[in-house]
Amino acid sequence: MVSVNLKALPIVEEMINKKRDLNIDVIKLENGATVLDCGVNVSGSFEAGKAYTKVCLGGLAHVGVSINGTLNDELVLPCVKIKTAHPAIATLGAQKAGWSIKVGKYFAMGSGPARALAKMPKATYEEIGYEDDADIAILCLESSKLPNEEVAEYVAEKCGVKTENVYMLVAPTASLVGSIQISGRVVENGTYKMLEFLHFDVNKVKFAAGIAPVAPIVGDDLVMMGATNDMVLYGGRTYYYIESDENDDIEALCKALPSCSSSDYGKPFLETFKAANYDFYKIDKGMFAPAIVVINDMRTGKLMSSGKTHIEVIKKSLGYKEL
């Protein structure tokens, strides 16, 4: 079975070799672990954002950034494009932000290939039937602080690898790389909802593609958390090629997948978050989904779509002004 850690390693090594071109920094910790700063004390770049997103997807997806495919001529934003022939493994086996890293005073949301070694969370890997036995661990951290030796040792222990074989990529939410990698979760938002809330076998999704606008830097990590989520919820478009069986109701799946099926749909995410007293558990998790979903049922040959983009919510989220 393909190893997401080993597939991602050449991308990480290229990032290290091209750190100056990418505007990133590489720090070797005293215990041998390697930290790639992609936005904490450096500016990062579009290319660094693409590479970070590829790593997050376990090296199993093509990632592009362009202004082609933007929402309309009225609001032009860069867009992230994702294509993968391994949707379940790339998005849920690697990219899913399923590991809360808490070590001393350090906290970060962890995603990427190392999750497959630590099985965080275990249920996800049981449901998609995936495991990785690589001897290196590559973890992507959404944080405004760089991890130290203690964090590296924690990751190494959980992943069952030597500390010198730990690589940690870090990007704050309020950074270019952070914004790109969050929009790059457009396909994952759909597969996550399929599995966790609609209880659909995501291994039936044979190919997937998606596109989402990239939020400009409009504030601190909290403000950017809202803006980056809105890029997917109100601007993300995904395409899933599903090999169904006769018991699957693909039309019902398509109708239920987009973010507009949620009761919390219709206003910037930060407003919803504030109304919930900053408690994620009070927000309808079905809201975390792409704006538009297109499904090709490969068994029946049917093509269907559901959902809508919402330009006005995106404008409000970004504080957009026409001059």
Helices and strands as residue ranges (DSSP letters): H 4-17, H 19-22, E 25-28, E 34-37, H 46-56, E 62-66, E 79-84, H 87-87, I 88-95, E 99-103, E 106-111, H 114-118, H 122-128, E 137-142, H 149-159, G 163-165, E 166-171, H 176-183, H 186-196, G 202-204, E 205-213, H 221-235, E 237-242, H 250-256, G 259-261, H 269-275, G 280-282, G 285-287, E 292-297, E 302-307, H 311-318
